[in-house]
Every structure is written in C-alpha cells, then in structure tokens.
Amino acid sequence: MAWEERSTGRAGGESRRRADMAAEEQLAVFLDRYLYARFPDAAAGTEIRRIADRGEQLEGTDVRFIRRDGRVRNIDEKAQLYYLNRDLPTFAFEIQFLRQGVPTVGWLCNGRLDTDYYLLIWPFARRDDPAGISWQDFTRADCLLVAKGGLLAHLAAQGLTAERLLADADRIRARGEVGRVPIAGLQGIYYFASSPSRYVEAPVNLVISRARLRRIAARQYIVTPEGVERR
C-alpha cells in the first residue's frame, strides 16, 4: 500500500515513515476483514492472498488474486491516508520522485512493476490523524478498482503517454515549479509538484478527478463493517 503523496520530510523522516507503514498495515487489516473476506466479484475458487513480503510490495503487489485456472491478478493499494474524512474529489498518481537527489520514475510510469490493478482508497475513520490509528478506527473506505493498463490507455488517448508525463516532470523540476501545474486543453487532470523543502523526495504527481476515474474504473466499492456496496 502507498500514500497518495510521499511523506518523508527533512525532519523526523524515519519516525514518520514507520508511522506511515503502521497506518497502512491497519488499513490493510480493515480491508482484509471487510472487503477481501467477502469480495463480491471474485470467481468461485479464487484465492485472495495478502502479500507480506516487502520486496513484492515494492514491485507493485499488495494483494494477489489467484483463480482456480491459475490466472493471477496483482492489486496495488493506494490510500489517501493523509486526508482522512476529507472525501477529496481527486487522486494523485506518482510520475517521478527524487531518490538521493536523482529523478526516478514513479509507480504510474514504471512499466517494470507487476501491478494489474490499482485499488484507489478514500478512507474514513473516527479520527482525522492517521498516526497511531487502529483498524477498528476505520468506519468506511470508498474504493475504485482501476486497471493500470486501462488507465494508461485513457491517458495516452489524451496525449499523456508515459514518455510525455516523464518529460513534463523533468521540465517542471527544471523550472522549479511547485504546486498545481495545469495541462493545456485538459480538464480534470493536472500536475502537482511537491516542494523539496517539505518532501525530500519532491514527487511530481498527476492529479485526476474522481469523476473521470469513476468513468474508467472496473468497479466501485463502498466498504463498511456492515457490508460491501458495489456500484
């Protein structure tokens, strides 16, 4: 699972990273209990397996669906845990970030990752701060299941190929732009460059409206302890 925006600041980065991972793990428990244990679209005989290996997680797999015929689908969970209870009308996709000061391809444009689908998650809880949160604090998760290939094809049809996204990220970084950067001729899609003074990894993200994501999503789920509503 990964945050909508990278969180490693210049001060207290390691302790914050540990807190981030703890919150992710608690949300994973909530999803395992209330979504995957009663997943409404799993074919008969499908095994749903939470991936604990950190290496596989970094390769883009948090949950694996293994069908009876052997076919596999890898799910990468992306959660807006920094924005608990905010119900944001957008979601951010990482194009590029800095690794030890070197521009590095982000997960959206990284064709070597194993991801088949993103599970985009807007979480709700009894508290607004993810630090120290428990799975029992979560009350709802609004989720969109989006095929990575379908998303990239949709973006390419708008002229936003992976190559262009990376080239634009380079230009944004070279110009020192921070914050929202519009894309000429497009609505509901824009770039957002995080300040390197706030985030060491200074990601450049592609922000997409929730309305647009709904149109291309394979499924939408509203997950609560009471049940899963499929839309």
C-alpha positions, 0 to 999 in steps of 0.5 A: 500500500502507498500514500497518495503523496510521499511523506518523508520530510527533512525532519523526523523522516524515519519516525514518520515513515514507520508511522506511515507503514503502521497506518497502512498495515491497519488499513490493510487489516480493515480491508482484509476483514471487510472487503477481501473476506467477502469480495463480491466479484471474485470467481468461485475458487479464487484465492485472495492472498495478502502479500507480506513480503516487502520486496513484492510490495515494492514491485507493485503487489499488495494483494494477489488474486489467484483463480482456480485456472491459475490466472493471477491478478496483482492489486496495488493499494493506494490510500489517501491516508493523509486526508482522512474524512476529507472525501477529496474529489481527486487522486494523485498518481506518482510520475517521478520522485527524487531518490538521493537527489536523482529523478526516478520514475514513479509507480504510474510510469514504471512499466517494470512493476507487476501491478494489474490493478490499482485499488484507489482508497478514500478512507474514513475513520473516527479520527482525522490523524492517521498516526497511531490509528487502529483498524477498528478506527476505520468506519468506511473506505470508498474504493475504485478498482482501476486497471493500470493498463486501462488507465494508461490507455485513457491517458495516452488517448489524451496525449499523456503517454508515459514518455510525455508525463516523464518529460513534463516532470523533468521540465517542471523540476527544471523550472522549479515549479511547485504546486498545481501545474495545469495541462493545456486543453485538459480538464480534470487532470493536472500536475502537482509538484511537491516542494523539496523543502517539505518532501525530500523526495519532491514527487511530481504527481498527476492529479485526476478527478474522481469523476473521470476515474469513476468513468474508467474504473472496473468497479466501485466499492463502498466498504463498511463493517456492515457490508460491501456496496458495489456500484 
